[in-house]
Amino acid sequence: MTSSRTKPGTDFILDALVAEGLGHLFMVPGGLVDPFLPALARQAKIQPVVAAHEGGAVYMADGYARASGRFGAALGIGGPGCCNMATGGRRRQDRRLAGAGHDRGSISKIAARFKMRVRRRSTTRR
């Protein structure tokens, strides 16, 4: 394990999630989510589960939370990924994310994004 002086921020985030009892992290890799991949390899207590779409990751996290009684977490990129996570389960008849508090489900959404000045210098997503 790396010392706390050289420990990446992703390790701190995952350690906090483990302390809260998270066992699975539903995610769509790519972009700023990729730094979490080596951190997940170092964190043996969280099982990553790859989804094809951020909305699907939210549904999976919701199902996990309901079936296990623990909280579920979905990880995606900022911007469009965050919008996809927000709309996951927003249909009135499903009420997954919107109704999680009412239905005693616990979901946490985590979105990674660039700082604006870094994004302006970047050649990604032009």
N, C-alpha and C positions, 0 to 999 in steps of 0.2 A: 504494500500500500504506500502511496506517496505521502510525504509529510504535508502538514496543513499549509506550509508556506508555498509549496508548489502544487497543491491540489487544485485541479480545475474546478471552475464553478459548477459544471455539470455534476461532478461528484457530490458537491454540497447539496444540490437540489435533490438528487437521488437518495442521499442519506436522510434528508428531511422526509421524503416520501416513505422510506422504509420505517422511520421512527413513527409515522402515522399509521403503519400497518399495511401499506400497499404491497401487493404481491405480484401484480401484472400491470404492465404499461402498454396500452393500445396506441399504436402510432403509425404514421405514414412517413418513412424515411425520405430524406432529400433536403437540400438547402441547409438551413441552420439547425435542422434536427440531427444531421449527421454527427456533430460533436458528441451527441448523447450515445452513439453506438459504442465507442471504446469505453465510455463510462459504464454502460450497461454490461459490458463484458467483465468489468472489474467488480460490479455489484452483483453478488450471487443471489441476493434475496428478492430481486425483481426479475420476472420473466417478461421479456419484450414480446409483443404479439403484433405482427405487421398486418395492416389493413390496406386495402386498395384505395380508399377514399376517407377523408377526415370525418365525414358524416357517418360512415360505417364504423370508424373507430369509436365515435361517441356512442353509437348503438351498442357496440361490443362492451364498452366500459359500463354502460347502463345495465346490460344483461348480467355482467359479472357482479356488479354491486348488488343487484336484486337476488341473484342466486347464492352468493357467498355471504352476504351480510356485511361485507367490507366495502370500502369506497373504491370506485373505479376511476381511472385517470386516462385521458386521451392527450396525445402530444402531436402537434402539427406546426407548420410554419405560420408566420404572421400573414396578414393580408388575406389572400384568397383562401388559404388553409384555415385561418381563424373564422372566416365567413362560413366555410363549409362545416366547421365544427359547431358554429352557432345554429345553423339550420338543421343539423342532424337531430331528428326527432321533434321538430317544431310543428309538425302537422297537428291539427286540433285533436284528431281522434287518438293519436299516439301519446302526445304530451310527455314524451320521454324527458328531454332536458328541461323543458318549462315546468313540468310537473314533478321533477325529481324530489323537491322538498316536500311536496304534498303527499307523494307516494312513498316517502321514507327512503328514497334512493339517494345515494351520495355520489356525485360526479365532479371531478376536477378537470378543467381544460387548461392545458399549458401550450402557449404559442411562442415560438422563437421568431425574432425579427432583427433586422439590421438597424443601426443608428442611421439617421438621415445622411450625415456627412460620409459615412462609409458606403451607403447605398449609391450616392452620387458618383463615387470613384469606381464603383464596381462595374464589371461588364456583364454581370448576370442579369437576366430578365429584361433585356432591352428590346 
